[in-house]
Amino acid sequence: MKTTYLDNNATTKVAPEVIKEMLPYFDEFYGNPSSIHSFGGYVGKKLSEARQEVASLIGAETDEVIFTSCGTESDNTAILSALAVNTTPGKQHIVTSSVEHLAIKGLCERLAGKGYRITFLDVDGDGNLDMDQYEKSLTDDTAVVSLMWANNETGVIFPVEQAARLAHERDIIFHTDAVQAVGKIPINMKNNTINMLSISGHKLHAPKGIGVLYVRRGTRFSSLMTGGHQERGLRSGTENTASIIGLGKACELAVENIEKENTYVRQLRDRLEYEIQKRIPGLRINGGKALRLPNTSNISFQFVEGESILLLMDQLNICASSGSACTSGSSDPSHVLRAMGIPYNLAAGSIRFSLSIYNTDEEMDFVIEKLPPIIERLRKISPSWKTSSMRANA
C-alpha cells in the first residue's frame, strides 16, 4: 500500500535534486575542505556556494551563516552564547514562551536549576503570544529572548520581528527558532533586528544532521564548540560537507517553491480541514483562527486518544503525529495544547497533519475517506463519548 506521508514537521523527504547534488561528495570529491591542495579546495568552494544559497533564502550575508549539526545545536548555542557574552553582573533572566520546542524549553528548565530566572510567556486559546506580558517581562536583567517563529505543533506564527524590535530597544539579544518557518514563509533578515536564528536542514528537504545558526553582524557571540578554525572559529569540527552541499541545494529549491508552499500546499491543507470538519463532529482545529504556516493542521477529536487514531491510520500507511516527534512515546497531552488551555478530552485526541509540496489531492481524498470511520470506530468503544451522546439525546 502506498504511504501517505503527512508528518513533514517531523522530517521531510530529501528532495531528489538534493540527493543528486550530494552523491559526488561521498566518493568522487571526498577531500577535506580545509586542505590546502586543490582537491580539498574544490570541496571548500562548494561549501561557499552552499553558504550563499542559505544566505539567499533568508536574506542574510554569507558571513552570518554558521553551519551546525542540527536545529537543537543551533538553539542551544544561541542561548548559551547570549548568556556567556554578558558583561553586566546579575543579567540572568531569560524570556521564552510556554510553547517552545524542547530544544529551548528543556534547556531553559535546566538553566533554571542553575539559578537563572526564566519567564515562560503565556499564549491564548488560539496559540497567539501575549505581547502585553512580553513587553512587561523585559527588564534590566534580561540577557536573552528566545521565541519560535512558528510553532511546530500548531503552525501558529509569532510576531518575532516586532518582539525583536522591543528587545533591541533594551539592548537584549533576541533569538528565534525558525526551524519550521524557513522555506515555508518568506523571511528576510535585512528587514528585522533579530540577532540569531536557527535552521534545521531536514525540515526543508535536506538530510538530517545538518543545521544553521544565523548570527547577525555585530552580535556578540561565544562559540559552543572549540577546536579547529572551521566556520571562522565560531563552530569547530570538520564540516559535514555532503550534507552542507545538500542543504545549499535544498535552500535553492525552497526559494523556487515558496509560492507553491503558500498556494498549493495551503489549498491542500484547507481542503483537508474543511472536509474533515464536514464529516466528523466533536473536533477542534487548534490555532485555526490564528496566523499559521500554510502546511500545518492540528486537529483535536473529542473523547478519543490520539495514539489510537495514529495506530489505526498507520494500518492504512497514513503517517501523521500527535505532536512533536521529540515527545513521541509520551502519553501526556502536548505541552503546547495544555498551554493553550485545550480541555483534556480534546487535547488527548489531537493529531498533527503537516504537508509538503510532494503531497497530492489524491492523498487528501484518501485521508478524508478513511479518517471518519476510524474516529467513529474509536468513539463506539469510548465510555466518555457514549456518556456525552446520551446527555445530548436526553
N, C-alpha and C positions, 0 to 999 in steps of 0.2 A: 504494500500500500504506500502511495506517495506521502511523503512527510509534508505537513502544512506547518511551516515554521513561523510562529508569531511570538517569538521571545527575543527580539532584536535588541532590547535594552539590556539583556544579559550578555549577549555576544552576537556578532554578525557573521554572516558568511564572508569569507575572504574573497574579494572580487577576482574573477578570472584574470583581469588585466594586472592585478597586483601580484598574483602568483607568477605570472609570466615575467614580470619585471624582476622578481626576487630570485628566480631559479639560477641564473648565471652566477650569482654571488655565493652559492654553496659549493660549486665545483670548478668553474672556469676562472672566475675572478675572486679568489679567496684571500687575497692579500690583506694585511693589516693596514687600515687607512692612515695610521701614524708612521708607517715606514717611510724612509727617505727614497727608496727605489721607486721607479715609475710603475711597477706592478701594484704596489700598495697605493701609490699616488693616484692611480686611476680610480680606485675604490674611494679614496678621500674626496675626489672630485664629485663622485656620485652622491656622497653624503651631503656635500654642499648644495647640490641640486635639490635633494630631498628637503633640506632645511629651508630652501627658498619656497618650495611648494607648501610646506606647513605654514610659513610666514604669510604667504599669499592668501591662504584660506581664511586666516583670522585678521588680516590687515596689520601685520606686525613687521618688524625689521628682523633680518636673519640673525643678528647677534642677540636678539631677545628670546631665541628658541633654544632650550636645553633639552636634549634627549634623555629620557629616563626609562625605567623598566616597565612602568605601568602608571595608571591614574593614582593608585594608592601611594606609591612613592612620591609622586608629584605633590599630592595633598599634604602628606606628612612633612615633606621637605619645606613646603611653603610656610606652614605654621611654625615649625621648629626654627626655621631661618628667621622669621619675623621676631620670635622671642629672643633669639641669640644676638641679634643686632641692636637690641635695645640698649641705650646708654643712660636712660633715666631710671634711677633706682625706684623700685616699687611698681613698675609698669608690668603687672602680672595679670591683666584682665583680658579675656578672650571673648568675643561676641560671635555667636553662630546661631543656627536655628535648630528647632526641635525635630526637624525632618531631614537632617543631613544624612548622607551615605555614611556607613560605618567607618569608612576611612577617615572621616572627620570626627564623627560622633565618638567613636571608640578612643581616638587619640585625645580628644578633649576630656573625656571621662578619666583617662589615665593621668592627664596633666592636673586634673582637679585633685587627685590623690597626692600630688606633689606640691600642693599649695597654691596653684593657680586658681583664680576666680573665673568661673565660666558663666556666661549668660546664654541660656538657650531660649531664643525668641519664639513666641507663640505664632501659630497660624490659625486662620478661621476655618469654618466648615468646608470651604472650597479649596483650602490649602494655600490661601494667599497670606503673605507675610504681614505681620502687624508693624507697619512702618512707624507709627507713633511710638510704640515700645522700642523700636530700633533706635530712633533718634535720642530717646531718653537714656538708652543703655550706653551711649558713647560718653566716656568720662576721661578725665586726665590720666587715669592709669590704664586705659585701654591700649594694648600693644598691637592687636591684630583683629581684624574681622574676617571671617570666612563664611560666605553664603553661596550655596549652589546656584548656578544659572538656571537650571531646570531640574525638577525632581525626577529621580529615576523610577519611582513607582507610579506617580500620577501624571507626570509630564508637565505639571504646573510650573510656569516661568516666573522667576522672582525679578523684581526691578533692580538688578545688580548695578546697573550703570548709575542710577540715582543713589543707591546705597553707597557706592564707591565715592561719589562726589561729596557726600556728607562726611565720610571718613577722611577723605583727602583734606577737607577744610580744617580738620583737627590733627593733621599730620599722623594719621593712623594708617598702617599698612593694610591694604584690602586684597584678599584673595578670593577667587571664585572657582569652585569645582564645576567646570564646564563640560565634563565628560559626556553627558547626554545631549548637550546643546550643540556642540561643534559638529558641523556638517548637516545639521537639520534645520537650523535657522541662521540667517545672516549675522555675522559677528565681525566688527571692525574695531580693533583695539586703538586705532588712531582717533576714534570718536569718544573715548571714555578715559577715566583716570584709574582704572583697575591696575594694581601693581603686579599681581601674579594670577595665572590661570592654568588650570590642569586639563590635560587631554589624555585620552586612552585610545590607542590605535584600534583595538578590537571592537570598539563601538561604532566605527565608521568604515568597516570592510577592509581593515588591515589586520595583520596577525596579532595574536595575544603576545604579551611580553614586551610591548613597546609603548612608551608614553612620552609626553612632552610636558615640561613646565615652562610656560612663558613668564619671563621676568622683564618688566619694563625698564628701559634705560634709566639709570639714576636711582633705582630702587636698591636700598641696602640689602645685601644678600650674604648669607653664610651657608657654605656647602655642607651637605649631609655626608657625602662620600668623599673620602680623602685618599689620594694615591697619585696617579699619574696626571698628565696635563690635559687629558681628554676634555672636550666641551669647555675649552679655555680655563681648565682647572676648576670649573664650577660643579662638575659631576664626573669624578674619576671613574675609570673602568673601561676596558676595551669595548668599543661600540658594537652593538648588535646590528652589524652592517646590513644584512639581508632584510631584516625587519624594518630598519630605518628607511631603506630604499623603498620597501613595500608601503610604508606609511606615507612617504612622499607621493607615490602614485595614487594612493587612496585619497589624499588631500586634493590632488589634481582632479580626480573623478568627482569628489564632493563639490568642488566649485562648479563643475559642469551640471551636477544633478540637484543643486539646491532648490531650483524652481520646481523640479519634479517632486521633491520632498514635500513642498508646500502646496502642491496642487493634486497630483495623482495620489500620493500616499495619504494626504488628508482626506480626499474623497473616499478612499477605501475605508479608512478608519471611521469616518462619519456614517457611511452606509452600514458598516458592521454594527455600530451602536444603535442606529435608527431601527434596523430590522430586529435586533435582539430585544430592544425595548417593546416593540410591537408584539412580540411572541411570548415574552416571559414577564409575568407580573412580579411585584415584590423585589425590585432591584434598584440600585443607585449608581449613577455614573460619578465616580469620585473625582472632584475637580472639574466637573462638566461645565460649570459656569465661569471658570477661570480661564485666563490666557494659558494655552497649553502647547506643548510640542505637537506637531502635526501627525506624529506616528503612534501616540500612546493613548491607550484606553484602559482605565482601571474600573472594573465593574464589581459591585458587591451584590451577591444574591442572598436574600434573606433566608435564614433558618437552614442553610446547608453549609458544609465545610469545604473550604477552597481546595484542600488536599484531595478530597473525594472527587471533586469536579476534575481536577488535573489528572487523576488516575484514570478516570473513565475517558477523558479526551485522549490520553496517551494511548489507550487501546485502539483509537482511531488514527493514531500518528499525528495528532494535533498537539503542537508544542506551545505552551504558554507558561505562566508562572503565577505564584501567589504574592509576589513582591520582588524584592531584591534577591538575585542569585546568591549573594553573600550571606543571606539568612536562611537559605534552604535547609530543611531539617528541623526548623523550629516550629512548634505547634502554636506558638503565641501569635495573636494578630499583629500585623505590621505596626511598628512604632510610628510610622508616618500616618496611618489611618487613625491610630489612637490619639495622636496629637491633633488631628482634625476633628476629634470628638465624634467619630463614627460609632454608633452603637455596636456592642459586641456581636449581636445577632446578624449584623451586616458585615462588620469588619472581618469576622472569621470566615466568611464566604466570599472573599474578594479574589478576583482573577485579573492579572495584567496581560493584556494583549498589546504587543509592541511590534509594529510593522516596519518594512523596509521597501525600497524601490523594486526588490525582487518578488514581492508578493503580487497576487493577481486577483481579479474579480472572481474567478472560479474558486479560489481558495476561500474568499469571503462567503460565497454561496454555500460551500461545504460546511463551514462553521455555523452559519445561520441555520442550516438544515439540521445539524447534529446536536447543537447545544441545547435547544429546548427539551428534547426527550431526556437528556442527561439530568437537567435540573428537575424535571417532573419526576423522574425515577428516584432521585435522592430525596425529594420532598415527601414522597409517599411513605418513606421509612423514617421521616423526621418527626419525632413527637412534638416539637415546637411548632412545626408547620401545621400539623393536624390540629393542635390546640388553637392556633391562630385562625385557621379556616373555620373551626366550629364557632368561635366567637363572632366571626364576620357573618356567619349564616344564622346566628341566633336572633 
